[in-house]
Amino acid sequence: MTTVLLGLPTEIKELIYFDALSHAATMILSVPLSPDIKSISRHGVAALAKDVQYLTEFVDTLGNPILKENLDELQQTVALMQADKSDEYYDVATRNKKYGRVDAVNGSILLEKYKNP
């Protein structure tokens, strides 16, 4: 594979990956948060989880753990939606421990959409 990206200095590549991953995570999360999406099925959550898994696996191949931090909110949001006890999200101590990177408002919106599919 020969691209301009591969020829760039490591620091520049990492900055590009950082920005691109941040943008990708934001856009992926914006889909279920869209006002046009009224409910989320368990199949939708499973598909989102699979996409996040693939993205995480790709980031792991880059060999830079800092880049993986861009996916923390996305991973924790998926974990929240897959949790057996989603009500624990409303306990501040538990939320901070398990879902500290999930935006409080966004988490509530997603849980409400998932509860009423």
N, C-alpha and C positions, 0 to 999 in steps of 0.2 A: 504494500500500500504506500503510495507516494503522494503526499499532499503537502501543501504549504505549512499546515499545522505541525507536521512531524519535523519540519526543518527549523521551527522556531526554538528559541532558548526555553529551557524548562520553566522558568519563572513566568514567561509570557503564556505558555501553554496552560499552566495551572490557573492563571488568571482568566483565560478564555473559558476553560472548563468550569471554573467556579461560577462565572457569570451565566454560562449556558445552563448549568445544572440548577442554579437558583431560579432562572426563568422557567425552566421545564417543570420544576416542582411547584412553582406558583401557578402555572397554567393548568397542570394536572389537577391541583386542588380546586381550582376555580370551576371546573366542570360540575362536580356534584353540588357546589355552592351556588350555582347559577339559579336565579329566581325562576327560570324556565323549567327547572327540574323540581317537580312537586314531591316525588317520593323516590326512594332508592331501594331496590330489591336486594335480596341476599346474593343473587347472581351478579348484580352490579358491583357489590362490595367485593365479591370473589374476583371479578375481572380487574377491578382497581388494584386489589392486592397482588394479582399476578403481574400487572404492569409495573407496580412499584418494586416487586421482586426482581424483575428483569433489569430495571434501571439500577437497582442496588448492585446486582451482580456485575453490570457493566462498570460501575464506579469502582468496585473492588478490583477490577483488572487494571485500573489506572495507577494503583499503588500509592495513593496519597490519601491518608485517613481524614485529612482536613476537608477534602471534597465531599466525603460521605456525610459530613455535618449538614450540608445543604438539604439532605433528604430526611433529617430527623423529624421535622414537623409532619411530613408526608407519611413516614413510617409509623409514627405515633398515632396519627389520625386513622390510618388503616387498622392499627391494633385496637383503637377505641371502638371502631365500628364492628370489629370482629369479636369484641369482648362479650363473654357470657353475662357479665354483670355490668352493663353499661351505666347503671344508676350510680355506681361508685365514682363516676366522673363528677358528679355534683358534690362529692365530699372534697373539700379543698385540699386536705392533706394527701389524699390518694391521688387526686388530679395532678398535684405538683410532683408527686413521686413517679407516677406512671406516664403521665401525659403532659409533662411540663412544657413541651414545645408547641402543644396544640393551642391555638388561639381559643380563649374561653367562649367567645361568641360563636365562632365557626364550629367548634365542637358541639355546642348545643343545637345549632341549626342542623348539622348533619345527623345527630341522634334523633331529632324530631322527624326529619325526612325518612330516616331508616325505620323508625317505630311505626309509621303510618304508610306503609307501601300500598 
